[in-house]
């Protein structure tokens, strides 16, 4: 009986502690015009590559033919905004061609595709800014480097959620947040080129490109630069491979077919997690979204479920389907660039008809939704997948860019 | 038996306890009986176990209580094993309490009874309360529901080798409102194996492995050790949350065991500490 007494006392103490609740705190919002944005922190020279070395590395005849310049690669660290609550450091790869005296330097951005936030054998997770001469990254090898070697100073931001902010969430396909680190990389590297390296790029002209998530970001950046931030840069032309434009169509396709098997459901899971973390009016407890125990972005990716009904709470799905989850639907809409605006610069869209990761309808929706602008040019690759014609895309991009020099 | 009943009644009446019904327990010692009701890891006696777990990083964005408490009582008599527990789940929008009773029976056979086989079942009565005001859909009020559930399992032993299979939350009934499911414990299928190795009766090693499937696939793998029958250490790895669990416990009196555990996931940035008190009430 004495044991009962002792354990009863212990339990009373523990029960009293139950009343202590943990309350989340939020940081104050950072002004979007904060002067620290785009401030250069450091520049590190990574590697010098000759044009001949690059031609051998890309191992693609069409792309090799367009490589003309030796290049220097740098890691540029700069300040940017994170989740509208912090100023943080971020990194970008800056590739600068070794121009001749008669050449006119030009400034381009290449926005890379998805990089998993953890290592998996056989999957390249290296960051663009860490490139020091060898990479398996198609983003760097087939896109950023050849574009630079064709005569463009190319900036490729790593984005937040990697490098200095590797301990934080990456805003996966949540373009309003992604655009902060992208914009600040453009500003920081322009500063480096013009005032530190004395490369005579135009102060405003920018050539845009990107693949997959980066393709969606390139489109979003064009919309942003041609509207609210029109004075910062002037988009000359935009060339995109397999971009995420029709976010509403993609997300609603999954939620309207909750029992359908999606091979890329983990990416939808990650995107939903990111929307919840970064979008205004969300930040919900993850147990109100997922049926699984998901505590962070890695948990949202490490799912073996195959359908929305296995992964997401039924009430979350139903409120999206009947239109009553306005915060989530607004977040999805904010990322959609396939309609509702009018591009002023020409946009070249490339997409494989058999793309299993970013469905082909992203391109057709954008072509239809933006056709009134007369600026959309589409290139379909019959039977092409998500990553099966990257060198071909970049070779065409270089040709397109030359028309707008 | 009278004492047993009084222990169960005491627990049922007095305790507010917590346990994720299928979530892995990162306690400092592995509790496979939580997954599989046929498993008996204790010697003859009557026991009461109490747990307190503090989540250092609880559910993301949730205003939740970081402290969970749970309690269980066991009665082990030769081939018979009873267990009763009261549990509470603290989600951000949902409160659930579950009272469960389990029974397992051990069958010995073969020369010198080297083989044994146990079967067990657990009946759970769950109470749930949805707090609509915690959700983002402009609703208010509560809804209370009661749902039964059932776990079944078996285990085979040969000398130091154990293996078993269980199905947890067989009914997996949904808690619905207005045609929407707000909660359900997922049905899970769990297979386990372990080796119970004694070295001169002074050191015990228990390597173990469990593989489960619910909406996801999860594994538990680790090593339990017991030194001189008074000190216990445990390490386990849990996937896919990639969490590491460490535990250390001591018999501080003839019938009293106390221990502490720490779990963390370097990738998921979650961590927690667990305290456990185990009392042997009667032989």
Interface residues (C-beta under 8 A of the other chain):
Chain A: X3 X4 X6 X7 X8 X10 X11 X14 X15 X17 X18 X20 X21 X22 X23 X24 X118 X167 X276 X281 X282 X283 X284 X285 X286 X287 X288 X291 X292 X293 X294 X295 X296 X298 X299 X302 X303 X304 X305 X310 X311 X313 X314 X315 X318 X319 X324 X325 X327
Chain B: X10 X14 X15 X16 X20 X23 X48 X50 X52 X57 X58 X59 X60 X61 X62 X63 X64 X65 X66 X67 X69 X71 X91 X92 X93 X94 X134 X135 X136 X137 X138 X174 X179 X180 X181 X182 X186 X215 X216 X217 X240 X241 X242 X255 X256 X265 X267 X268 X269 X270 X277 X279 X281
